Amino acid sequence: MMGVRIWGHGGALPPEIITNDDLSLKVDTSDEWIFSRTGIKERRVIAKSQDGLVGMAVEASLATLTNTGVNAQDLDLILLTSSTPDDLFGSAPQIQHRLGAWRAVAFDLTAACSGFVFGLITAAQFIRSGAFRQILVIGADALSRWVDWQDRRTCILFGDGAGAVLVSAQANDHLFGFAMATDGKGGDLLNLPYEPDRANFSPVFMNGKEVYRFAVTRVPETIEGILSQADFKPQEVDWYILHQANQRIMDAVADRLAVDPSKMVSNIAQVGNTSAASIPLALDNYVQRGIIKPGHKIMAVGFGAGLSWGGVLFQWG
């Protein structure tokens, strides 16, 4: 069985910034109210004239290939994790075309904010089976397209972005454990449903209190299960990269695990909740700043609509 290596990093954010003060001019809110409840100060959004989700994903992918020295023609699979593709039939093929990755199979995987973690785990199985050797995993979302900008419960939360990593085959396995789970009973707590009467999708809906309760219960349980599976102690993990949904969730998880809060990677203040892009964007941010280094042990955990959640423990680089 081949081993798994997770390395390379790239991120992309659209240039348009919407601050909390900007939102306070549209809805009944304030910078203090938003920041104290979420940890968010600003978010990026795709403008109508910009290159869309595919453009962001291509930018993040090119950065990842540059960082690794891997040629696009050497890719076996391009896996796009997204809930907001430019094309409902899937945007991964357009990314393949624009990268010139003519050998690669390309498809979309939809699991909302859990998508990137589910994508990493899916890629690892292709590597371990020997089917593929080089897989580009992308997390990209543009939820600003589906937010009701008059609903202060949701419009304060979401931003757009893309991030990517490379998952490669090697002799030693640096993926130590993972878990995935789904509970469809909670699907109405966070959704973006199609409405036949409108012949369109309705805006994002979220029951914030229940989603918070779900997250602060399931995320620590998932982490503890993976640590037990891999025979790791919480303190042996160098970095915890949780889906950047709410700073209070990250603080609560750190408290439950009794780990130093500084081990919780966070860039939510600058980008908000970018759904499937949040974990690779946070990873890219910390690697670029020289904080996360090769050899560091990372626990990445996604959670969100579905309801779905999952985690993966791996060595970076």
N, C-alpha and C positions, 0 to 999 in steps of 0.2 A: 504493500500500500504506500502510495506517495504521501510525502508530508506537505503541509500547507505553509506558505509564507505570505504574510500580509504586509505590504510595503508601498512606497510611492504615495504621493499626496498631491492633491490639487483642489482648488476651490474657485468659485466664481460668484460674484454678487452684482446685481444691477446697480447702476450709479444713482438712481433716484432714492433719496432718503426721506422717510416720513418720521418726524420726531413726535414725542408725546405732546409737546406744545402744539404741533400742527394738528394733531387729532382733537385737542381741546377746542379748536375753532370749529370743528364739525359736529362733535357730540359732547354731551355733558360729562366731562372727565377732566383730569389734570395730570401733569407730570408726576406729582407726588402720589396721587391715587393709583396710577398705573404701576409705577416703580415699586411702591411698597407692597403691592399684591402679586407682582409677576417678576420683578427684577429687570424689566425691559425699559430701555430708554429710547430706542429707535429701531426701525426696521427698513429693509430695502424692498422696492417693488418694481416689477417689470412695467415699463411704459408701453403704450400701444405701438409705438414706432420702433421698438427694440426687437432684438433677434429671438425673442421667445425662449421657451424652456430648452429647446434644442441648442440654441446658441450658448446658453449658460453651461449646459452639459458638455458641449464640445470644448469650451474654454477650460473647464475643470479637467477634462480628459487629456487635453494636450499638455497641461501642466504636469499631470501625473506621468505621462509617457516621457516627458523631458526629464523629470526627476529620477526616473528609473533607467533611462537609456534604452527602453524597449521600443521597438519600431511598431507602428500601427499594423503593419502587415504580419507581425508575429502573433497578434491576438487571435485566440481561438473562440472567445465568447465575449460579447458586450452585454452586460446585464443592467438595464436601467430600472431603478426602483423609483416609482413616481405614482402619484394619484392624480396629477394634473398635466398629462401629456399635451403636446400641441395637436396631436391627432389621436382620437379615441381608439383607432386601430393599433396604436403604438407608435412611439417616437424613436425607439432604439434603432430601427433600420436607417432612419435619417442621420443619426449620429454615426453609425457605421460608414455610411456613404461619405459624410463630410470629413471623417478622419482618414478615409482611404484604407480602411481595415477590411479589404476585400475578402480575406479568408475567414473572417469572424462570423459566426452565428450571432444574431442580435435579437433580443426580445425584452419586453417590459414585464415587470413584476409589481403587482399592486398590493401593498399591505399598509398603506397610510404611513403613520409615523414609525411603525415597526419595520418599514420596508427595507431600509439599508441593512439592518441586522439580519433580516430574513435573507437578503441578497448575499451577504457574506457567507452565511451558513449554506445556502444553495450552491454557491461557487465552490466552497470547500468540498462538497460531495463530488462534484465533477472532477476536482483535482485528485481527491483520494482514490477515486475509481480508476484513474488513469485516462479518462476520456479526453481531458484538456490539460494544457500546461500553463497557459497565460489567459487570465480572465480579468477584464476591466469591470469593476462594480461601481456604478454611479448612483448617487442619491440626488434627486432634483425635484423641486416642487415650486409651484407658483400659485399659492393659495390666495394671493391678493385678487386673482381673477374671480374667486368664488366667495369673497367676503362681502357681507352687507355693511357698507361703510357708515351706516346709521345705527348699527347695533354695537353698542359699546362693550357688550360681553365678549364679542369675538374680534371686532376690528382692531382692538389694541394688541392682539396676540401675534398675528401671523405676518410673516415676511417671505420673500422669495430668495432662492439661491440654489447652488449645485456644488457637490463635492464628489470626489472619486478616489479610489485606491486600486492597486493592482493585487490580485491574488494569484500566486505562482506556485508551481510544483518545485519541491526540493526534497533532499533526502531526510532531513530532520523535520518533524512536525511541530510547528509553533502555534497550533490551535489546540488549546488544552481542554476546552469544554464548551458546551452550548446548550441552550434550551429555547423552545418555542411553544407558544400556547395561544389558544383562541377561545373566546366566550361570546358566541353570537347573541346570547340573551341581552347583552349590554349594548347591542348595536345602535339602539336609539339614543344613547347618551352622547354620541359624537358621530355625526353623519353629514353627508352631502348628497341627499337622495334625488333621483329623477322624479319629476312630477308630470305625468302624462297630460294633465289638463293644460299645463303651460308649455308642453313640449320642450322642456328645458330642465336643467338641474336647479334646485333651490339653493340659497346661500348656505354656507357652513352653519350647522347648529351644534351647540355644545352645552351640556349640563355641567357647568364648571365644578360644582361641589362634589358631584358623584364621580367625575373623572379624577379629581384630586384624590378622593378616597380610594378609588381603584388603584391609582398609581402608587400611593404611599404604602399600599398593602402588597400588591403584586411584584413591584420592582425589588424590594428587599428579599422577598421570598425567592424570586428568580436568582438573584445574586448568590444567596446562601446555598441554593441547590447546585449551582454551577461550581462554586468554590468547593463544596463537599465532593462533587463528582471528580474534580481535578486535584483534590487533596491540597488545596490552598487555604491559607488563613486570610481574612479580609485585609490585614495589614501588609501582606506580601504583594498585594496589587499596587502598582505604582500610580495608576491613574484610573479613575472611573469616568467614563464618558457616557452620561445619560442623555437621552433625547432632551433637547433644550426646550421643554414645554413651560417650565415655571421654576424660578430659582428656589421657591419655597419647597418644591418637591425634592430638589437636589439636596437641600439642607436637611430635610426630614429623613432622607435615605442615609445620609452620612451619620446622622445622630443614631439611627436604629442600628447601623452596622458598627458604631463606635470607631469610625475612622476619621482621620483629620479632614475637616471640610476643605482644606486646601488641595486635597487629592481629587476633588470633584471639578473636572474640567468645565469651564463656563465661559461662553461668549454670547449668552442670551441678551445681555444689555445692548449689544451693538446690532444684532441681527433678528431678534425675536424668535418665534417658533417657525422654523423653515421645514417642518415635517420630515420627509425622508432625507433631506439634505442636512439636517441639523448635526448629526454625529460626524459625518465626514468633513463638514465645514469646521466644526470645533477641533477635530483632529488636525486638519490642515493649519489652522490658526496657531495651535500650540507647537506643531513641528516647525513651522516657519520661524517662530520666535525662539527656537532652540530649547524649549521647555521639555517636550517629549523627545526622547532620544532612542536610537536603536538599542534593543535589548530590554526596554521597559515593558513591564507587564500591564496590559490594558484590559479592563472590563467594560465592554460597550453594551448598553441596554436601551432598546427601543420599546415604546408602548404607545397605544393610541387607539384610533377608530377600529372597529371590528366587533367587539374589542379584541385587540391582539397585543401580545407582548413577547419579548424574547431577549436573550443576551448571548454574548460570546466572549470568552476569555482567550487572549492571544498575546504573543510576544511581538512587539513592533519591530519592523525593519528586517 
